[in-house]
């Protein structure tokens, strides 16, 4: 029986066709969703991802590039390729590419590119170079030279910063390293007309913390009463500081538009003082740290407001002094510190790193006028991003191209061009500050490029001071400063606490020497009975310095003033605005220690004692130009061998004196005796010397003779009894 297959009913057929249509539409919708997902997904450069996976195999560092590109300059780039793997790197090549038609639309866009996660393709290849085989752990430098008529260069039809990408790949196309940087095309040769240039004031502070005590000058200061100029010679620049002076002089002579603001203390060390446009506080004193401390402590350390005031700065410069400015220290400016600067005579303060209140705003004139309790103050705020790059700091640790000076310069030029394009017709005067320890080569590179940048007009400090204030900015800055002041040291750190502690202690030692060690006239005329000091005049004749001694003032006040001034000079320098300045406090401490060590005990030879009593001579030396008074103590570490505890002596200038200690011995043996110096208040100073006392206790005195006589008599008695005793019968 043949069965006829059942035909689907009409309703079933309709459902089947509907299902098929739904399936087709579902597939179409799924395809569209997948495409949208691919299009809308965040773009990450494949080479950057590969670089992340292969970071440890190679590194690329930008060594040189052409930041400013004209229609005739072409483009040059040099990069160092380092093989960080443990095997040779072979068959690699370095590719340099750009996007000739791209223009950055925002600062965030530029920052994203510098950190390697911007969605910017770079299809225009500037050049490719084969990398030779690099042994493990070694580097080679690769150069890419692009002529001005190269297609990628000619393709740039708009001026401004362009993205540049360096990709290191192996022969399999695997990316080993990436660097993201910039070049900036000028409007030279382009059909578009130029716009008004952006006013830029480039400022370099001239100051240093490379100071050192000159040993010869300090020795002369310690041992002679000079004319009062020794303080200027006792602290001099190190060799490194002197070399830096030469580099700075050459830099300023080469770039006349670079504005120099000089610390007058540092300027006095120049053989040929450079031309400056203004002065800053002496020794770059850290005014911002001053208000975070108990200010009485500064006076105890030897630093008063008069030593770092605007008046002092002008006086130290001597000539017709230019305007004075208060330069920011290690902490941010607060309303309190700006007020302190105003009280010290500074009507203008400079914030070389800008203010956080400016973050996120368009580049604008960094000039404000605020009211303080001491009067009005003009605040000059540097443009934050440009100043950080000029000072050698990358915009981010993730900005691969800005970890070298060449990359920082390229970003600086690109950033300045973007600021001009951001508001091409707005009148603005930007301040850019170099660092106090700026690398002169980097400053030279930036200044050279700026001088060839048509969108930049380099202006003077006078021009910046005459520019109008940033509209509406003063009130916001004042509120931010007041807020910072209420936060106090919690925001800005503890300040130079340790440095002040050290300086206070070292200056107190100098005062102690003057009041409790230096001999006064009464003591000098009445030496103690325990001393056998020679006459000052006779010793001077023996030393052949009688003329010096005769010409020397009787009153040691001038000499002490020189010592104190030398210390206070070091103290001011050690409270400068750089981290390295604090190390100078150690030299101030060494100076006070050297002063106290100028009174010393001559090491004594070991003393051999052959009786119950003896004498131990101790010689005390004084290298200073005035007599000193000292107490000498002697203590042994034995109960059987002891000395007299104390002696006093006045030691003439540049002479020696001797005291004698009584030694008493109860038994044979050895003992150590520590000999130290005490001031008139009984406080120890100087170095403690150790001598040794050895007792043989030979019986050569009356007590020994009595013992010998008794021994002889006992011996004779024994012999007499031996011969005269009655013998036993059994014996």
TALIN-V202796 format. One record per residue. N is the residue number from 1. RES is the residue in one small letter. D_LAST is the distance of its C-alpha to the last C-alpha in Angstrom with 2 decimals. Layout:
# TALIN-V202796
<<N	RES	D_LAST> <N	RES	D_LAST>>
This chain:
# TALIN-V202796
<<1	x	164.87> <2	x	164.39> <3	x	162.87> <4	x	163.89> <5	x	160.98> <6	x	161.14> <7	x	161.99> <8	x	160.05> <9	x	161.89> <10	x	163.12> <11	x	160.45> <12	x	157.66> <13	x	158.97> <14	x	159.04> <15	x	155.39> <16	x	154.39> <17	x	156.10> <18	x	154.58> <19	x	151.10> <20	x	151.60> <21	x	152.80> <22	x	149.83> <23	x	147.46> <24	x	149.04> <25	x	148.82> <26	x	145.19> <27	x	144.37> <28	x	146.17> <29	x	144.37> <30	x	141.00> <31	x	141.71> <32	x	142.67> <33	x	139.50> <34	x	137.34> <35	x	139.12> <36	x	138.72> <37	x	135.04> <38	x	134.57> <39	x	136.58> <40	x	134.97> <41	x	131.36> <42	x	129.10> <43	x	129.13> <44	x	125.88> <45	x	126.02> <46	x	124.96> <47	x	123.01> <48	x	121.03> <49	x	120.07> <50	x	119.17> <51	x	117.12> <52	x	115.21> <53	x	114.46> <54	x	113.42> <55	x	111.75> <56	x	108.62> <57	x	110.45> <58	x	112.10> <59	x	112.65> <60	x	115.61> <61	x	115.39> <62	x	118.35> <63	x	117.63> <64	x	121.06> <65	x	124.56> <66	x	127.87> <67	x	128.06> <68	x	131.54> <69	x	134.15> <70	x	137.58> <71	x	140.58> <72	x	139.30> <73	x	135.49> <74	x	134.75> <75	x	131.38> <76	x	127.98> <77	x	124.82> <78	x	121.34> <79	x	118.77> <80	x	115.21> <81	x	114.59> <82	x	110.95> <83	x	109.83> <84	x	107.17> <85	x	106.96> <86	x	104.38> <87	x	107.03> <88	x	109.76> <89	x	112.97> <90	x	116.06> <91	x	119.83> <92	x	119.89> <93	x	122.60> <94	x	123.02> <95	x	126.29> <96	x	127.52> <97	x	130.37> <98	x	132.25> <99	x	135.15> <100	x	137.71> <101	x	140.01> <102	x	137.44> <103	x	137.08> <104	x	134.31> <105	x	135.67> <106	x	132.67> <107	x	129.17> <108	x	127.87> <109	x	129.67> <110	x	127.94> <111	x	124.54> <112	x	125.06> <113	x	125.92> <114	x	122.88> <115	x	120.65> <116	x	122.41> <117	x	124.12> <118	x	127.63> <119	x	130.66> <120	x	131.93> <121	x	132.82> <122	x	132.51> <123	x	135.12> <124	x	135.68> <125	x	133.31> <126	x	132.49> <127	x	130.52> <128	x	128.17> <129	x	125.48> <130	x	123.46> <131	x	119.72> <132	x	117.81> <133	x	114.84> <134	x	111.92> <135	x	108.37> <136	x	106.12> <137	x	105.00> <138	x	107.31> <139	x	110.52> <140	x	113.84> <141	x	116.58> <142	x	120.10> <143	x	123.18> <144	x	126.58> <145	x	129.46> <146	x	132.72> <147	x	135.84> <148	x	138.17> <149	x	140.96> <150	x	138.90> <151	x	140.66> <152	x	138.04> <153	x	138.15> <154	x	141.97> <155	x	142.14> <156	x	140.64> <157	x	143.76> <158	x	142.08> <159	x	139.54> <160	x	136.19> <161	x	132.81> <162	x	132.79> <163	x	130.11> <164	x	128.21> <165	x	126.08> <166	x	123.62> <167	x	122.91> <168	x	120.48> <169	x	121.34> <170	x	120.35> <171	x	122.81> <172	x	123.17> <173	x	124.38> <174	x	121.16> <175	x	120.49> <176	x	117.02> <177	x	117.31> <178	x	119.81> <179	x	120.26> <180	x	122.98> <181	x	124.22> <182	x	127.44> <183	x	129.91> <184	x	132.53> <185	x	136.06> <186	x	137.90> <187	x	141.62> <188	x	142.34> <189	x	145.06> <190	x	145.70> <191	x	149.07> <192	x	147.52> <193	x	147.51> <194	x	144.35> <195	x	143.50> <196	x	142.14> <197	x	138.59> <198	x	135.67> <199	x	134.06> <200	x	130.36> <201	x	127.97> <202	x	124.84> <203	x	121.99> <204	x	118.67> <205	x	116.01> <206	x	114.18> <207	x	110.61> <208	x	107.11> <209	x	103.52> <210	x	102.23> <211	x	100.62> <212	x	97.34> <213	x	95.42> <214	x	95.96> <215	x	92.51> <216	x	93.69> <217	x	96.02> <218	x	93.41> <219	x	90.83> <220	x	93.40> <221	x	94.17> <222	x	90.53> <223	x	89.78> <224	x	93.09> <225	x	95.58> <226	x	98.77> <227	x	102.42> <228	x	102.53> <229	x	103.78> <230	x	100.38> <231	x	100.78> <232	x	103.67> <233	x	101.53> <234	x	98.18> <235	x	99.47> <236	x	101.48> <237	x	102.86> <238	x	100.80> <239	x	102.12> <240	x	103.45> <241	x	105.25> <242	x	106.74> <243	x	108.03> <244	x	109.53> <245	x	111.36> <246	x	112.99> <247	x	114.06> <248	x	115.53> <249	x	117.44> <250	x	118.99> <251	x	119.88> <252	x	121.63> <253	x	123.47> <254	x	124.73> <255	x	125.87> <256	x	127.71> <257	x	128.52> <258	x	124.85> <259	x	124.14> <260	x	120.82> <261	x	119.20> <262	x	116.35> <263	x	113.19> <264	x	113.35> <265	x	109.59> <266	x	109.82> <267	x	113.06> <268	x	111.38> <269	x	109.13> <270	x	112.14> <271	x	112.88> <272	x	116.56> <273	x	117.16> <274	x	119.45> <275	x	122.60> <276	x	122.08> <277	x	124.43> <278	x	122.18> <279	x	118.75> <280	x	116.22> <281	x	113.40> <282	x	110.70> <283	x	107.95> <284	x	109.74> <285	x	108.07> <286	x	107.98> <287	x	110.32> <288	x	110.42> <289	x	106.68> <290	x	106.85> <291	x	108.56> <292	x	106.10> <293	x	103.26> <294	x	102.54> <295	x	104.29> <296	x	102.03> <297	x	99.30> <298	x	101.38> <299	x	101.43> <300	x	97.64> <301	x	97.42> <302	x	99.64> <303	x	102.93> <304	x	105.83> <305	x	109.44> <306	x	110.50> <307	x	108.49> <308	x	110.41> <309	x	113.79> <310	x	117.10> <311	x	117.27> <312	x	113.87> <313	x	115.03> <314	x	118.16> <315	x	116.26> <316	x	113.74> <317	x	116.62> <318	x	118.01> <319	x	121.42> <320	x	124.37> <321	x	122.56> <322	x	124.32> <323	x	124.25> <324	x	120.91> <325	x	119.92> <326	x	116.98> <327	x	115.49> <328	x	113.95> <329	x	110.17> <330	x	108.00> <331	x	109.54> <332	x	113.15> <333	x	115.27> <334	x	115.57> <335	x	117.83> <336	x	114.85> <337	x	113.81> <338	x	117.43> <339	x	117.74> <340	x	114.58> <341	x	116.08> <342	x	119.30> <343	x	117.46> <344	x	115.81> <345	x	119.27> <346	x	119.90> <347	x	123.37> <348	x	123.05> <349	x	120.25> <350	x	119.95> <351	x	118.76> <352	x	118.14> <353	x	117.61> <354	x	120.49> <355	x	120.40> <356	x	120.14> <357	x	123.30> <358	x	125.22> <359	x	124.02> <360	x	126.91> <361	x	129.65> <362	x	131.86> <363	x	130.79> <364	x	131.99> <365	x	131.49> <366	x	127.97> <367	x	128.80> <368	x	128.54> <369	x	128.75> <370	x	126.76> <371	x	126.37> <372	x	122.92> <373	x	121.84> <374	x	121.51> <375	x	124.91> <376	x	126.65> <377	x	124.74> <378	x	126.16> <379	x	124.15> <380	x	124.47> <381	x	123.42> <382	x	122.93> <383	x	124.53> <384	x	121.63> <385	x	122.21> <386	x	123.15> <387	x	120.30> <388	x	117.69> <389	x	118.96> <390	x	119.06> <391	x	115.46> <392	x	114.37> <393	x	114.17> <394	x	116.01> <395	x	118.31> <396	x	116.22> <397	x	113.19> <398	x	115.59> <399	x	117.96> <400	x	117.04> <401	x	119.13> <402	x	117.64> <403	x	114.03> <404	x	114.75> <405	x	116.37> <406	x	119.42> <407	x	119.99> <408	x	119.53> <409	x	122.08> <410	x	124.58> <411	x	124.23> <412	x	124.53> <413	x	127.81> <414	x	129.16> <415	x	128.23> <416	x	129.91> <417	x	133.06> <418	x	133.11> <419	x	132.84> <420	x	135.85> <421	x	137.80> <422	x	136.80> <423	x	138.82> <424	x	140.68> <425	x	142.84> <426	x	140.48> <427	x	139.25> <428	x	135.46> <429	x	132.71> <430	x	129.42> <431	x	126.08> <432	x	123.50> <433	x	120.05> <434	x	117.57> <435	x	113.85> <436	x	111.68> <437	x	109.73> <438	x	112.79> <439	x	112.69> <440	x	115.20> <441	x	116.32> <442	x	117.36> <443	x	119.11> <444	x	120.93> <445	x	122.04> <446	x	123.37> <447	x	125.16> <448	x	126.73> <449	x	128.11> <450	x	129.39> <451	x	131.24> <452	x	133.11> <453	x	133.84> <454	x	137.43> <455	x	136.86> <456	x	134.25> <457	x	134.96> <458	x	131.82> <459	x	132.02> <460	x	130.16> <461	x	128.15> <462	x	131.06> <463	x	133.37> <464	x	131.05> <465	x	130.75> <466	x	134.56> <467	x	135.01> <468	x	136.02> <469	x	133.40> <470	x	133.11> <471	x	135.70> <472	x	134.23> <473	x	130.69> <474	x	129.25> <475	x	129.36> <476	x	127.60> <477	x	124.92> <478	x	124.40> <479	x	123.92> <480	x	121.41> <481	x	119.47> <482	x	119.44> <483	x	118.16> <484	x	115.38> <485	x	114.44> <486	x	114.08> <487	x	111.74> <488	x	109.58> <489	x	106.36> <490	x	106.32> <491	x	108.92> <492	x	107.79> <493	x	104.01> <494	x	101.38> <495	x	102.30> <496	x	99.93> <497	x	97.26> <498	x	94.24> <499	x	95.79> <500	x	96.48> <501	x	92.93> <502	x	91.57> <503	x	94.07> <504	x	93.49> <505	x	89.75> <506	x	90.16> <507	x	92.66> <508	x	90.44> <509	x	87.70> <510	x	90.11> <511	x	91.01> <512	x	87.35> <513	x	86.73> <514	x	89.63> <515	x	88.58> <516	x	84.76> <517	x	83.60> <518	x	86.23> <519	x	85.47> <520	x	88.08> <521	x	89.07> <522	x	86.86> <523	x	83.70> <524	x	84.64> <525	x	85.02> <526	x	81.76> <527	x	78.89> <528	x	75.68> <529	x	72.82> <530	x	70.53> <531	x	72.89> <532	x	73.28> <533	x	76.68> <534	x	78.84> <535	x	82.34> <536	x	84.93> <537	x	87.24> <538	x	84.64> <539	x	83.35> <540	x	86.93> <541	x	87.42> <542	x	84.29> <543	x	85.55> <544	x	89.02> <545	x	90.79> <546	x	91.69> <547	x	95.40> <548	x	94.84> <549	x	92.72> <550	x	95.31> <551	x	98.20> <552	x	96.42> <553	x	97.59> <554	x	95.28> <555	x	95.89> <556	x	94.30> <557	x	96.96> <558	x	99.01> <559	x	96.00> <560	x	94.97> <561	x	98.56> <562	x	98.49> <563	x	95.30> <564	x	96.74> <565	x	100.03> <566	x	98.32> <567	x	96.46> <568	x	99.62> <569	x	101.48> <570	x	98.97> <571	x	99.15> <572	x	102.94> <573	x	102.74> <574	x	100.11> <575	x	102.45> <576	x	105.25> <577	x	107.26> <578	x	105.45> <579	x	102.31> <580	x	100.73> <581	x	101.10> <582	x	98.25> <583	x	95.75> <584	x	96.48> <585	x	94.58> <586	x	91.38> <587	x	92.39> <588	x	92.98> <589	x	89.48> <590	x	88.10> <591	x	89.96> <592	x	88.41> <593	x	84.96> <594	x	85.54> <595	x	86.51> <596	x	83.26> <597	x	81.23> <598	x	82.77> <599	x	80.05> <600	x	76.77> <601	x	73.12> <602	x	72.06> <603	x	69.11> <604	x	65.89> <605	x	63.18> <606	x	59.67> <607	x	57.73> <608	x	54.14> <609	x	52.29> <610	x	49.16> <611	x	48.97> <612	x	49.63> <613	x	53.34> <614	x	55.96> <615	x	59.73> <616	x	61.69> <617	x	65.26> <618	x	68.00> <619	x	71.41> <620	x	74.52> <621	x	77.77> <622	x	81.36> <623	x	84.04> <624	x	86.88> <625	x	89.46> <626	x	88.50> <627	x	85.27> <628	x	83.23> <629	x	80.75> <630	x	77.65> <631	x	74.53> <632	x	71.46> <633	x	68.79> <634	x	65.28> <635	x	63.04> <636	x	59.72> <637	x	58.35> <638	x	54.86> <639	x	53.58> <640	x	50.92> <641	x	53.34> <642	x	56.59> <643	x	59.59> <644	x	62.22> <645	x	64.86> <646	x	68.22> <647	x	70.07> <648	x	73.79> <649	x	75.83> <650	x	79.45> <651	x	79.94> <652	x	83.02> <653	x	85.66> <654	x	84.64> <655	x	81.35> <656	x	77.64> <657	x	75.49> <658	x	71.74> <659	x	69.58> <660	x	65.86> <661	x	63.46> <662	x	60.14> <663	x	57.13> <664	x	53.96> <665	x	50.78> <666	x	47.87> <667	x	45.92> <668	x	46.06> <669	x	48.60> <670	x	52.30> <671	x	55.39> <672	x	59.11> <673	x	61.54> <674	x	65.19> <675	x	67.62> <676	x	71.11> <677	x	74.32> <678	x	75.96> <679	x	79.42> <680	x	80.23> <681	x	80.28> <682	x	76.82> <683	x	78.06> <684	x	76.39> <685	x	78.41> <686	x	77.91> <687	x	75.03> <688	x	71.41> <689	x	69.00> <690	x	65.34> <691	x	62.63> <692	x	58.88> <693	x	56.15> <694	x	52.77> <695	x	49.82> <696	x	46.82> <697	x	45.71> <698	x	44.02> <699	x	42.04> <700	x	44.12> <701	x	45.42> <702	x	44.04> <703	x	42.15> <704	x	40.40> <705	x	39.51> <706	x	38.04> <707	x	35.88> <708	x	34.67> <709	x	33.93> <710	x	31.96> <711	x	29.99> <712	x	29.25> <713	x	28.24> <714	x	25.89> <715	x	24.37> <716	x	24.01> <717	x	22.50> <718	x	19.84> <719	x	19.04> <720	x	19.14> <721	x	16.65> <722	x	14.28> <723	x	14.56> <724	x	14.90> <725	x	12.40> <726	x	10.34> <727	x	6.57> <728	x	5.14> <729	x	5.45> <730	x	3.81> <731	x	0.00>>
